[in-house]
Amino acid sequence: MDPMIVIMLDGISADAFARFQARMPYLQGLAARGLFVERVAADVPATSLPGRTSILTGVDAAAHGIYGNLIWDGGRFRYANPDDVRVPTLPRRALDAGLEVAVLGYGMVRPEDATTFHHAWWANEMLQRARDEAPIAADEGWLRTSRHADASGRLAALAAAGLPAGVPDAYAGDRMHYLMSELTGDQTMLQWTAALAAGAEPPDLIVTEVLTPDSVQHVAGHDHPFALWSLGYADALVGEVLRSLEAAGRLAATTVVVTSDHGHGPVDGALYLDTLLPGATCASEGGVAYVAVDGPREAERVAARLRPHGVARLPGDHLPPDRRDGLAAFAVPGRAVGFETTAPVDRAGAVSGPSRYLSGHGFAPGTASDERFLIVAGAGIEARRLPRASAEDVAATASALLGLPMPGGGRALC
Ligand SMILES: [Zn+2]
């Protein structure tokens, strides 16, 4: 079995990957020599923590339990964390099979599920609540899993050789510091990935991620030059991994898997939940809204209030069975409308208006802009294009290549 690298590029859609090929030459080259799936179906909801979890578990949110960036704990919505994942992840199953596993900055994996572990650099920012519209209490699960674990000394050796020893805290009170932490964090994780994969004894599995394309697209807009730069930045970081492998004579004998947690697309506008549902406890997952309810009757009352605004209730079968009575899920079919928990200050009392984000994801199930892509390249993987795959197929394919059993309904694509 060849070593495998799984790289998640946050928020690069199937459409962007097809339209802006010239900005991503390394990824296009990788796609051309391996399995390339043009469109991977979106998770429900198509947001970051559900997407990350699906990629590593091969089951949907009803089974893995991460049905939103925010989940309901019975009294409040809070950020989902690695301890909330209800099924074993790919790193855990690889570790149980005796493989050596490095998880470098990939969210939603527990530290004890890898031999070498560095938490997602953005977890610090999440804990400091820099991005919240309204403060959400600091989270014990993220505190526990926000760690650097390097018992084998692999990362310390890289630092001794001149690579970064870690990532500065993501938030120090200003946006410039945040942006630089992000760029540094992504580059550090991929530098570590390149150095470990091309080093003397590469781990059997490396799992990592790049966040920048998602955050830049949200703020700058889908086709903005800054957004296109962020696609090129992610591509260059992957390119450095490939170049290092090639220089070490390892490129042909390393399986490289690249995918995204969700797509991205222009946002038509927003609905403001505090005006639509005064007094209700709500959470936004982009274009999916969750409302805490007492049971089916209250869910129906909420649905009746939202219906005149083009909002439809989702069946809720993507929720874990123990959450279906207490949460109602909503989306706006056919339009890229986001939900925001509070109206902007200058629009207090409005039910709708512009979105805080120019580009977004997590819209009604079936929205094409939420779809992403998959590349799997390595020895024995023939060059082939597939028009579509399911979300579950990503983990099933990676598991099969590692020789691991894979629960869930996904197909191994190679
Ligand atoms: Zn994301």
Residues whose N, C-alpha, C, O or C-beta is under 5 A from the ligand:
A	BS01	ZN	D10 G11 T47 S48 D214 D261
